[in-house]
Amino acid sequence: MKPAGMLAAAAILLTGTAGAFAQGAQCGGDFGQFVEGVRAEAIAQGMSQDAVRRATTGLRIDQRVLQRDRAQGVFQQAWLTFADRMISQNRLDRGRQELQRNADLFRRIEAETGVPGAVLTAFWGLETDFGGFLGDFETLPALATLAHDCRRPELFRPHLIAAIRLVDLGYLEPSQMRGAWAGELGQTQLLPEDYIRFGTDADNNGRIDLIRDRADALFTTGKFIQNLGWRRGEPWIEEVRLPQNFPLERAAVYSREPRSAFAELGVTKADGSALERDNLPSSIVLPQGAGGPAFLTFPNFDIYIEWNNSLIYTLSAAYFATRLDGAPRVTAGNPRPGLDADQMVRLQQRLQARGHDVGKIDGILGAGTRAAVRTEQLRLGLPADAWPTAELLAALN
């Protein structure tokens, strides 16, 4: 999975880092000198020498972390395949049980943050199987590896400093800090800066523990999601049914129209009943093109994209939350066959050659690739549903 909250966290830098950055290389170069710079920065921020020493003694470059950072093939799957695998019947049953078991806690969280229990439970289930598997990467070496690597030091170095602060605050010992490959910690996999900024002692035991204390973990996650802009009382996604003559060029993740506009076009709820005719901003999302499932997404879906910018993951998490909230299983439809990973790479190369910004050539159908596909489909007179097919690939030769 891509790091939780990366897009939001990238803009949140701990104060006072600029001067400390000058004391050691920001990235690359001799690793020992890099670590010395990190130590100096942490001490300059007021952390104790003992805590800094304990947190940094075992720092090293973890090659497994770099391998994970370079290859995220799980997102090359089609959405239905990914969602069916991640949202198993067992996980649905467990999620519903957890919603009932922790009903009072979820009511408290929603009262304070506006975030429903179903939304929190879906993230909880997908990220760590409800706390059952928190990850097996050592957090401090993982963050040091990514901060030393020069691809995104501006993101990971502040999180490395924040992880040292967790030791200094007495929340965790270095040996307890194990999680995902990109440094996420706890039962919902938050990055260290978010742990500190939103950490909540929900059971008033004097310690904020997102690893062993589910109340702390879930309340902290609610505050994190609230800060991302969650709109209280509003939906996040809803399965819909499109009429046969629906203008596909109006189906795009980032193209918003009032919900009433889609109702006027003949879009209905999945059961055929009428959509609300209001001004709630909405988008039609077709994860596998016109023949597959169709969703209406709302401003709260933006929070999912902030959590993780892969549409495959975010749509799965949002759909999982609707299932926990009582929605039926999605209608799979009959989507046209997509492209395999090699074909997707060739498609991205051809789109890039035509001047489109598709981001990294990685075989993953991300937002940039989807937008470029839609543009080319319109140019070529193909159905403009942003779903790449062999027909489109051949037409771009």
WORA-V155548 format. One record per residue. N is the residue number from 0. SS is DSSP state (H for helix, E for strand, - for the rest). D_CENTER is the distance of its C-alpha to the mean C-alpha in Angstrom with 1 decimal. Layout:
N;SS;D_CENTER  N;SS;D_CENTER
This chain:
0;-;7.7  1;-;6.3  2;-;6.6  3;-;4.9  4;-;6.2  5;H;7.6  6;H;8.6  7;H;10.2  8;H;11.6  9;-;13.1  10;-;15.5  11;-;16.6  12;-;19.3  13;-;21.7  14;-;25.1  15;-;28.0  16;H;26.3  17;H;28.1  18;H;31.5  19;H;30.2  20;H;28.4  21;-;31.9  22;-;33.1  23;-;31.3  24;-;29.6  25;-;26.1  26;-;25.1  27;-;27.1  28;-;30.7  29;-;32.3  30;H;29.8  31;H;32.4  32;H;32.8  33;H;29.1  34;H;29.0  35;H;32.1  36;H;30.4  37;H;27.5  38;H;30.1  39;H;32.0  40;H;29.0  41;H;28.2  42;H;31.9  43;H;32.2  44;-;29.6  45;-;31.9  46;-;30.6  47;-;33.4  48;H;34.7  49;H;34.6  50;H;30.9  51;H;30.1  52;H;32.4  53;H;30.9  54;H;27.4  55;H;28.2  56;-;31.0  57;-;29.0  58;-;26.7  59;-;26.7  60;-;24.9  61;-;23.0  62;H;23.2  63;H;20.9  64;H;18.0  65;H;19.1  66;H;19.3  67;H;15.8  68;H;14.7  69;H;16.9  70;-;16.2  71;-;13.1  72;H;15.3  73;H;13.4  74;H;11.8  75;H;15.4  76;-;16.1  77;-;17.0  78;H;14.9  79;H;17.7  80;H;18.1  81;H;14.5  82;H;14.5  83;H;18.0  84;H;17.3  85;H;14.3  86;-;16.0  87;-;19.4  88;H;22.3  89;H;22.5  90;H;18.9  91;H;19.7  92;H;23.0  93;H;21.7  94;H;19.1  95;H;22.0  96;H;24.2  97;H;21.8  98;H;21.7  99;H;25.5  100;H;26.0  101;-;24.0  102;H;25.0  103;H;26.7  104;H;23.8  105;H;21.4  106;H;24.2  107;H;24.4  108;H;20.8  109;H;20.8  110;H;24.1  111;H;22.9  112;H;19.4  113;-;19.5  114;-;16.4  115;-;17.7  116;H;17.9  117;H;16.5  118;H;13.1  119;H;13.1  120;H;14.7  121;H;12.2  122;H;9.4  123;H;12.4  124;H;13.5  125;H;10.7  126;H;9.8  127;H;13.5  128;-;15.7  129;-;16.7  130;-;17.5  131;-;19.4  132;-;17.7  133;-;16.2  134;-;16.3  135;-;19.4  136;E;18.7  137;E;20.8  138;H;18.6  139;H;21.2  140;H;22.2  141;H;18.6  142;H;18.0  143;H;21.5  144;H;21.0  145;H;18.1  146;H;19.9  147;H;23.1  148;-;21.7  149;-;22.2  150;-;19.1  151;-;17.0  152;H;19.3  153;H;18.8  154;H;15.2  155;H;16.2  156;H;19.7  157;H;19.1  158;H;16.8  159;H;19.7  160;H;22.2  161;H;20.2  162;H;20.2  163;H;24.0  164;H;24.3  165;H;23.0  166;H;26.0  167;H;28.2  168;-;27.4  169;-;28.3  170;-;25.0  171;-;24.6  172;-;26.7  173;H;25.5  174;H;26.3  175;H;24.0  176;-;20.9  177;E;19.3  178;E;15.7  179;-;13.1  180;-;14.2  181;-;12.3  182;-;13.9  183;-;11.6  184;E;14.2  185;-;15.1  186;-;14.6  187;-;11.1  188;-;10.3  189;E;10.5  190;-;11.8  191;H;15.6  192;H;16.0  193;H;14.0  194;H;16.0  195;H;19.1  196;H;18.4  197;H;17.4  198;-;19.0  199;-;21.3  200;-;24.3  201;-;24.2  202;-;27.2  203;-;29.2  204;-;30.1  205;-;29.9  206;-;26.9  207;-;23.1  208;-;21.8  209;-;18.2  210;-;19.2  211;-;22.3  212;-;22.3  213;H;20.2  214;H;21.5  215;H;20.4  216;H;16.9  217;H;16.4  218;H;18.3  219;H;16.4  220;H;13.0  221;H;14.9  222;H;16.0  223;H;12.7  224;H;11.5  225;H;15.0  226;H;14.9  227;-;12.1  228;-;14.7  229;-;14.7  230;-;18.0  231;-;20.1  232;-;21.7  233;-;19.9  234;-;18.2  235;-;14.7  236;E;15.7  237;E;19.0  238;E;20.5  239;E;23.4  240;E;26.4  241;-;27.4  242;-;31.1  243;-;32.5  244;-;33.3  245;-;30.0  246;-;29.5  247;H;26.5  248;H;26.2  249;H;25.0  250;-;21.9  251;-;19.0  252;-;15.5  253;-;16.6  254;-;20.1  255;-;20.9  256;E;24.2  257;E;25.7  258;H;25.3  259;H;29.1  260;H;29.1  261;H;27.4  262;H;29.7  263;H;32.6  264;-;31.5  265;-;31.8  266;-;28.3  267;E;28.4  268;E;26.5  269;-;26.0  270;-;29.3  271;-;31.1  272;-;31.6  273;E;31.3  274;-;28.3  275;-;28.7  276;-;30.5  277;-;28.9  278;-;27.2  279;-;23.7  280;E;21.6  281;E;20.2  282;E;19.0  283;E;19.8  284;E;17.2  285;-;18.7  286;-;16.3  287;-;19.5  288;-;21.9  289;-;24.8  290;-;25.9  291;-;22.8  292;-;20.9  293;-;20.6  294;E;18.4  295;E;19.0  296;E;16.0  297;E;16.6  298;-;15.6  299;-;13.5  300;H;11.1  301;H;10.4  302;H;8.7  303;H;6.1  304;H;5.9  305;H;6.2  306;H;3.4  307;-;1.6  308;-;5.4  309;-;6.6  310;H;8.7  311;H;9.7  312;H;6.8  313;H;6.1  314;H;9.9  315;H;10.5  316;H;8.8  317;H;10.8  318;H;13.7  319;H;13.9  320;H;14.2  321;H;17.0  322;H;18.7  323;H;18.8  324;-;20.2  325;-;22.9  326;-;22.0  327;-;23.6  328;-;22.3  329;-;21.2  330;-;24.1  331;-;23.4  332;-;26.0  333;-;27.4  334;-;25.0  335;-;26.6  336;-;26.0  337;-;23.3  338;-;23.5  339;-;23.2  340;H;21.4  341;H;24.6  342;H;25.3  343;H;21.9  344;H;22.7  345;H;26.1  346;H;24.8  347;H;22.6  348;H;25.6  349;H;27.8  350;H;25.5  351;H;25.4  352;H;29.1  353;-;29.5  354;-;27.8  355;-;24.3  356;-;21.4  357;-;19.0  358;-;17.5  359;-;17.6  360;-;19.9  361;-;17.9  362;-;18.5  363;-;15.0  364;-;15.1  365;-;12.8  366;H;13.5  367;H;16.5  368;H;18.0  369;H;17.8  370;H;19.5  371;H;22.1  372;H;22.8  373;H;23.5  374;H;25.8  375;H;27.7  376;H;28.1  377;H;29.6  378;H;31.9  379;H;33.0  380;-;33.6  381;-;31.0  382;-;28.9  383;-;26.2  384;-;23.3  385;-;21.0  386;-;21.3  387;-;22.9  388;-;26.0  389;H;28.9  390;H;31.0  391;H;28.9  392;H;28.8  393;H;32.6  394;H;33.1  395;-;31.5  396;-;34.0
